[in-house]
Amino acid sequence: IDWRHIFTSRDLPPDTTFKVVNRVLDDGFAGWVMRHKQGDIILDTQEDGRWLIFPDDELAVRSAICVPFLYEDEILAIVTLTHSEPEHFTDYHLWLMTIIANQATIAIYNAQLFNRIRSQQRQLQMILQAMTDVLIVLNESGKLILVNDPAVDLLGLDKVADARGHFLREFVEIDSVFEPIVPIIEHELVRHDDWSFETRSEKLQRDYQVRMATWR
């Protein structure tokens, strides 16, 4: 497991926390839960070998409950709750914690997915903006959904955000360079369709080699 974040209620130095967590994941209760991918209860920590007691540990723990945050057989996180009295936790607590963990797992997974998508979008945007060629992405109705800086100049706009929500056909009157493109996007498109042709911008007095392709 690639542990990016570790939270503990114990007031331990960061280096000590890392060593303790690693040991617990290898030989302790949380490690058992991680390997078996199921929650469990320790009724008495003094009689269960899964509970590790560290030297100079002043935290009084006599019972514990631990559940995994499991998504499609992948453990996203593990949470352990402890109590100072033995036999404090019951099967009801385990059932309740499992339900909570299942709900939290969905929220964690969605948050991770959102962060990955947002990171990929930022990387893609950086790559597209670094291109010197004009790049215009349209939806199936010909509406602009993504442009880079060179495209903004060709469209006669001030910034990238100004392009969103406009149809490409709106810009034909501004520059003739878009005339041969509009009829293509206004016909039914088939997967893997692509076109290559030349067009001219009378406004800029410049010829462009155009490559168009459908993308699903």
Wavefront OBJ file of the C-alpha trace (Angstrom):
o trace
v 0.000 0.000 0.000
v 1.271 3.453 -0.888
v 0.491 5.303 2.352
v 0.449 9.029 1.531
v -1.187 10.206 4.751
v -0.928 8.772 8.266
v -3.009 10.166 11.128
v -2.410 9.206 14.747
v -3.741 10.487 18.054
v -0.452 9.756 19.778
v 1.915 12.640 20.396
v 4.953 11.039 18.748
v 7.779 12.568 16.690
v 7.343 12.059 12.911
v 10.239 9.589 12.655
v 8.898 7.522 15.547
v 5.380 7.581 14.116
v 6.653 6.239 10.789
v 8.528 3.376 12.483
v 5.571 2.488 14.714
v 3.110 2.475 11.799
v 5.426 0.320 9.677
v 5.799 -2.190 12.498
v 2.043 -2.267 13.098
v 1.373 -2.824 9.396
v 3.906 -5.655 9.324
v 3.153 -7.497 12.540
v 0.278 -5.748 14.302
v -3.498 -5.632 14.333
v -3.787 -3.237 11.367
v -1.493 -5.505 9.348
v -3.736 -8.484 10.094
v -6.802 -6.515 8.938
v -4.951 -5.380 5.810
v -3.914 -8.915 4.856
v -7.319 -10.468 5.575
v -9.250 -7.478 4.165
v -11.819 -7.621 6.915
v -12.451 -5.851 10.222
v -12.058 -7.469 13.616
v -12.071 -6.843 17.383
v -9.406 -7.403 20.036
v -11.260 -8.040 23.283
v -8.132 -7.878 25.439
v -4.815 -6.577 24.118
v -2.932 -8.479 26.820
v -4.201 -11.800 25.508
v -4.111 -11.180 21.748
v -0.757 -11.397 19.987
v -1.899 -9.111 17.198
v -1.643 -6.103 19.512
v 1.884 -4.750 19.741
v 3.047 -2.998 22.886
v 5.959 -0.615 22.375
v 8.508 0.377 25.050
v 7.690 3.616 26.868
v 4.162 3.586 25.401
v 2.058 5.441 27.954
v -1.250 4.987 26.101
v -3.437 2.562 28.061
v -5.101 0.237 25.551
v -6.998 -2.869 26.604
v -9.377 -3.354 23.658
v -9.396 -2.309 20.004
v -11.438 -2.424 16.838
v -9.996 -2.097 13.339
v -11.753 -1.927 9.937
v -10.473 -1.498 6.374
v -11.735 1.016 3.834
v -12.114 -1.458 0.984
v -12.958 -0.579 -2.619
v -13.096 -3.365 -5.217
v -10.626 -5.478 -3.232
v -8.229 -2.535 -2.826
v -7.592 -1.118 0.631
v -7.676 2.669 0.584
v -7.214 3.137 4.328
v -7.424 1.445 7.713
v -8.828 2.904 10.932
v -8.178 1.589 14.438
v -10.119 2.684 17.528
v -8.969 1.793 21.044
v -10.345 1.812 24.578
v -8.756 1.633 28.001
v -11.087 -1.161 29.196
v -11.079 -4.793 27.984
v -14.073 -6.181 26.074
v -15.361 -2.690 25.362
v -16.118 -3.286 21.672
v -18.847 -5.662 20.521
v -20.018 -7.181 17.251
v -22.491 -4.317 17.005
v -19.600 -1.828 17.024
v -17.859 -3.848 14.309
v -21.033 -3.926 12.198
v -21.530 -0.177 12.651
v -17.889 0.675 11.876
v -18.017 -1.513 8.762
v -21.038 0.401 7.469
v -19.343 3.728 8.182
v -16.141 2.554 6.489
v -18.052 1.422 3.400
v -19.687 4.828 3.046
v -16.428 6.667 3.713
v -14.626 4.487 1.166
v -16.880 5.748 -1.625
v -16.202 9.345 -0.611
v -12.435 8.736 -0.423
v -12.362 6.986 -3.798
v -14.355 9.759 -5.462
v -12.039 12.373 -3.946
v -8.962 10.497 -5.166
v -10.490 10.096 -8.623
v -11.369 13.798 -8.762
v -7.824 14.772 -7.767
v -6.318 12.461 -10.405
v -8.600 13.831 -13.114
v -7.894 17.414 -12.094
v -4.141 16.741 -12.114
v -4.358 15.125 -15.559
v -6.391 18.065 -16.851
v -3.770 20.507 -15.593
v -0.993 18.490 -17.253
v -2.956 18.286 -20.499
v -3.663 22.024 -20.405
v 0.036 22.769 -19.921
v 0.942 20.566 -22.904
v -1.714 22.111 -25.123
v -0.747 25.657 -24.207
v 2.891 24.853 -25.030
v 1.919 23.920 -28.599
v 2.664 26.519 -31.238
v 0.051 25.061 -33.617
v -3.572 26.110 -33.397
v -5.652 23.562 -31.480
v -9.444 23.666 -31.340
v -11.597 20.938 -29.749
v -15.322 20.931 -30.511
v -18.209 18.847 -29.267
v -20.558 17.017 -31.647
v -22.597 20.170 -32.258
v -19.589 22.308 -33.121
v -19.355 24.154 -29.794
v -15.878 25.111 -28.596
v -14.837 23.157 -25.512
v -11.054 23.563 -25.561
v -8.639 25.912 -27.326
v -5.021 26.881 -26.816
v -3.421 30.332 -26.954
v -2.617 30.307 -30.715
v -6.272 29.415 -31.386
v -7.414 32.345 -29.234
v -5.435 34.707 -31.472
v -6.902 33.170 -34.623
v -10.430 33.400 -33.200
v -9.878 37.055 -32.360
v -10.550 36.566 -28.647
v -8.791 38.015 -25.630
v -8.347 34.831 -23.571
v -9.013 31.110 -23.557
v -12.056 31.419 -21.292
v -13.809 33.647 -23.849
v -14.037 30.723 -26.297
v -16.169 28.451 -24.130
v -19.814 28.229 -25.122
v -19.382 29.627 -28.628
v -20.034 27.732 -31.853
v -17.306 27.684 -34.450
v -19.728 28.898 -37.118
v -19.991 32.201 -35.224
v -16.410 32.970 -36.240
v -16.810 32.417 -39.989
v -17.813 36.056 -40.440
v -14.690 37.110 -38.577
v -12.264 35.000 -40.586
v -12.757 32.900 -43.718
v -10.241 30.362 -42.419
v -13.104 28.508 -40.703
v -15.393 28.228 -43.769
v -14.383 24.705 -44.896
v -14.512 23.384 -41.334
v -18.100 24.260 -40.470
v -19.806 22.027 -43.095
v -17.793 19.053 -41.874
v -18.796 19.374 -38.233
v -22.435 20.042 -39.091
v -22.787 16.662 -40.824
v -23.084 13.347 -39.020
v -19.641 12.212 -37.953
v -18.426 8.643 -37.767
v -15.792 7.271 -35.433
v -12.275 7.518 -36.924
v -13.316 10.066 -39.542
v -10.468 12.415 -40.355
v -9.724 15.107 -42.896
v -6.678 16.977 -44.118
v -6.903 20.121 -46.250
v -5.657 23.679 -46.650
v -7.525 26.846 -45.827
v -6.634 30.511 -45.864
v -7.113 33.342 -43.422
v -7.857 36.471 -45.423
v -7.694 38.534 -42.259
v -4.157 37.396 -41.463
v -3.196 36.734 -45.092
v -1.910 33.345 -44.079
v -2.426 29.752 -45.287
v -3.113 26.912 -42.830
v -2.740 23.153 -43.199
v -5.699 21.683 -41.293
v -5.939 18.218 -39.787
v -9.329 17.248 -38.348
v -10.303 14.017 -36.648
v -13.220 12.659 -34.629
v -12.602 11.651 -31.034
v -14.860 9.650 -28.771
l 1 2 3 4 5 6 7 8 9 10 11 12 13 14 15 16 17 18 19 20 21 22 23 24 25 26 27 28 29 30 31 32 33 34 35 36 37 38 39 40 41 42 43 44 45 46 47 48 49 50 51 52 53 54 55 56 57 58 59 60 61 62 63 64 65 66 67 68 69 70 71 72 73 74 75 76 77 78 79 80 81 82 83 84 85 86 87 88 89 90 91 92 93 94 95 96 97 98 99 100 101 102 103 104 105 106 107 108 109 110 111 112 113 114 115 116 117 118 119 120 121 122 123 124 125 126 127 128 129 130 131 132 133 134 135 136 137 138 139 140 141 142 143 144 145 146 147 148 149 150 151 152 153 154 155 156 157 158 159 160 161 162 163 164 165 166 167 168 169 170 171 172 173 174 175 176 177 178 179 180 181 182 183 184 185 186 187 188 189 190 191 192 193 194 195 196 197 198 199 200 201 202 203 204 205 206 207 208 209 210 211 212 213 214 215 216
